[in-house]
Amino acid sequence: MGLEDVLADLSSRHEEILGELVEFASIPSVGADPARADRMLEAARWVADRLGRAGPLSARIVETGGQPIVYGEWLGAPGEPTLLVYGHYDVQPEDPLDRWESPPFEPTLRDGRLYARGVSDDKGPMLIPIEVARSFFRTEGALPVNVKFMFEGEEEVGSPSLDGFIRSHEEMLAADAVLSADGAMWRPDEPSIVVGSRGVAGLEFTLTGASKDLHSGRHGGGVANPLHAMAQLVASLHDEEGRVAVAGFYDRVRDVPEAERAEIRAMPFDEAAYLAELGAPAPVGEAGYTTLERQWIRPTLEVNGMWGGYQGPGGKTVIPSEAHAKITSRLVHDQDPEEIVALITRHLESHVPAGTRLTVTPGAGRAGAARIEPDHFVVRAARRALSEVYGVEPLLVRVGSTVPISELFERHMGLRTLFFSFSTADEDFHAPNEFFRVRRLYEGLEAWTRLWEEVGQSGPSEAGAAGTGRPE
């Protein structure tokens, strides 16, 4: 008995596992919809049931005040590292329905792809480690490492309960590293490991002129136009070279070592093809950096929306009383979201155009940047596992988006998070016709098996300081 037996058992159950995913993806667990609270509980119970079927994992549902968390653990490998597996069973709303080629909660197989809402984000990827555990118990009677499972139901609405849950359950969640089944690989045609993600901070602001909309003929030229003023204010946020012009914005930004920048420049990235895919005529951004560097290792400030005045058919000759904007900033390590919001607010306050008043509303969903060291024991194990599955060395990549859970585990528990998802960024999650490649489901089963085996064979000596996985 051994690794090959586990892989053979998984291979023999491919169709069964695909059927499990079809059943799971049929549950409309849309956490943002209060009318579907019963379906959320159904999904949580489904996950707890599958954990219980997988083996002696002490699976249970834990109430949070929001959507419940499904938790299970097996700690029968004394002296071996402990891995905390994270995923989420909630999904995005399915709107707009008329854009779906098949019903979003009736999983449909077409051309090697399973189409359904949530099948890629995150039901397919999070089912993989459950099924891997089941095959280990079926063939070996044990896992090669200690494993804790934590699946939440609020990721798609910003994980509002997760911060408090982690803080109040640190002992229960204690581990050497977090393995996230959520996330995505960079591209479908080559394996990759995410070693860094940016943080986020945002706010909304309003410029007010007169107390009501005014006739532009009678009052134009005599009072401020908030839309004109908003254009000035937004333009002040960047200089002519694409740098953020907010005082203090870059004070905590570290210079990335030249060797790391060289690795990014060496990535197989076709900028022309990327721009063509987006329909963008040319690259823009902070001078002195490549497109990938701007997206991965540099902070940004983007306007997400601007509105005000008349927007209906035909003309309406008014000077609007208000103009509005939303902005978000993607942050790199050491930048604090609260501080960045304060700096941006101070900039806006000091640049208010004459004749207008400013109101700032801080946005929700702030999170710091997160990283995992390329030589972390679980990254080394993942590189070996993916090399075995794909026959090539995986790329070490970063993502420009934000994954709050990794920052939470890092901040509260000192744990690094390895994203080990087998979704890829082109699978239309959050959009109509979301899909998951069936081959990626099977590749993920093999890769998770090999990863756990690699970590177990490496032993606690690779699990960082005092076996904690924390950097010294």
Secondary structure as UniProt FT lines:
FT   HELIX           3..12
FT   HELIX           14..25
FT   TURN            31..32
FT   HELIX           34..36
FT   HELIX           37..54
FT   STRAND          60..62
FT   STRAND          69..74
FT   TURN            78..79
FT   STRAND          82..88
FT   HELIX           97..99
FT   TURN            104..105
FT   STRAND          108..110
FT   TURN            111..112
FT   STRAND          113..115
FT   TURN            117..118
FT   HELIX           119..123
FT   HELIX           124..139
FT   STRAND          146..152
FT   HELIX           155..157
FT   TURN            160..161
FT   HELIX           162..168
FT   HELIX           170..173
FT   STRAND          177..180
FT   TURN            188..189
FT   STRAND          192..197
FT   STRAND          199..208
FT   STRAND          214..215
FT   HELIX           216..219
FT   TURN            220..222
FT   HELIX           226..235
FT   TURN            236..237
FT   TURN            240..241
FT   TURN            247..252
FT   HELIX           258..265
FT   HELIX           271..278
FT   TURN            287..288
FT   HELIX           291..296
FT   STRAND          300..307
FT   STRAND          318..319
FT   STRAND          322..331
FT   TURN            333..334
FT   HELIX           337..350
FT   TURN            354..355
FT   STRAND          357..362
FT   STRAND          370..371
FT   TURN            374..375
FT   HELIX           377..390
FT   STRAND          395..399
FT   HELIX           404..413
FT   STRAND          417..419
FT   TURN            425..426
FT   TURN            429..430
FT   TURN            432..433
FT   STRAND          435..437
FT   HELIX           438..458
FT   HELIX           460..462
FT   HELIX           465..467
//
